[in-house]
Amino acid sequence: MTSTWLAVPADHPFGIGNLPYGVHTTTEDPAPRIGVAIGDHVLDAGAVAQATGSDHAPVLSAADLNPLMAAGRAVWTTVRAEITAWLTDTAYRREVEANLTPRQDVAMRLPFAVGDYVDFYASENHARNIGRIFRPDAEPLTPNWKHLPIGYHGRSGTVVVSGTDIVRPSGQRKAPADAAPTYGPCLRLDIEAEVGFVVGTPTQMGMQVPLSAFRDHVFGVFLVNDWSARDIQAWEYVPLGPFLGKSFATSVSPWVVPLDALAHAWVEPPARDVEPLPYLDDRAGEPGGLDLAIEVALNGHTVSRPPFRTMYWTAAQQLAHMTVNGASLRTGDFYASGTVSGPEVDQRGALIEITWNGREPVKLPDGSTRAFLEDGDEVVVTATAPGPDGTRIGFGEVAGRVVPTRG
């Protein structure tokens, strides 16, 4: 395995085999700039690129990742190799050490300018649980579920970086026994632990992205918490789907792990028991599943460990379906997997499943219980993936604290 001359433990989640990208500021310099996480430090990639005379200084000196992402896979691979050289060849030691900042001393920003946002519904375990909760006497999966990756368009303007407080949303609510809807703060605020994929290379309208071109268009992977107002959503979503119950906030982790860092994490997806249409048939290609180990903590207490490798629809299939009608891709578009849930109770990625719609509340170490989120609650989602030589690739965290409704 490649080693760095920096004092970074071999098992560090932000080791030399990872090198995730983010955008940071410091107290001394409030200008947003691209950073690369290495151990417990952040490397100012643009500053080092300029100091070493790199041809890629323009894209690495930008205020967000969009110029780098738009440059395409050949540049992504070359830039990653260049950054690896800075951190492994002592000839660059002076330039690197002058541009390292302890991670605790930086403030993280949204890593890229968000274009469109699409949220999928790719976990069979999650879909079956939701179906059993709301349609206990019917088939839990809808007839189309195993024929196509179901998704909906979210609101990009309310995508926020990890650490941003989440204001409890208000809206219309109507319980089954109520005669009429009422208005007020959400009473069933929930989380959805998800994985996001950001588009780098764009396409023109009318083009389709086949399964084989996934790695030519997707720049990297990050964590998502797609907050959900379950009571607002339940009243509004028939017949058109999620709207105000989902559009108030989506949190993303500040670090984007490049696809090249995940070479050891690809796995076969679960067995499919419905024949896919040709544009979704991935059986002859490279494995499209990802072996991410996710952990969800509520107020510091782990409540779930969802395994991403159980997702029925892969990221490549989602991208193929998202563009099969000729919809274009833009740099900075991203799509999320939908709630990640495994087959066991302690592997469910949303409180609505964990508590079975509030009927089986979670018990916390302080003696309190939660059916859904209360004001002051903090949720932190973390994840790792297999790396080279038994190491783990870290994704950092996506965190958010619930604050009271405004107004």
Buried (B, 14 or more C-beta within 10 A) or exposed (E): EEEBBBEBEEEBBBBBBBBBBBBBBBEEEEEBBBBBBBBBBBBBBBBBBBBBEBEBBBBBBBBBBBBBBBBBBEBBEBBBEBBBEBBBEEEBEEBBEEBBBEBEEBBBBBBBBBBBBBBBBBBBBBBBBBBBBEEEEEEBBBEEBBEBBBBBEBBBEBBBBBBBEBBBBBBBBBEEEEEEEEEEBBBBBBBBBBBBBBBBBBBEEEEBBBBEBBBEBBBBBBBBBBBBBBBBBBBBBEEEBBBBBBBBBBBBBBBBBBBBBBEBBBBEBBEBEEEBEEBBBBEEEEBBBBBBBBBBBBBEEEBBBBBBBBBBBBBBBBBBBBBBEEBEBBBBBBBBBBBBBBEEEEBBBBBBBBBBBBEEBBEBEEEEEBBBBEEEBBBBBBBBBBBBEEBBBBBBBBBBBBEEEEE
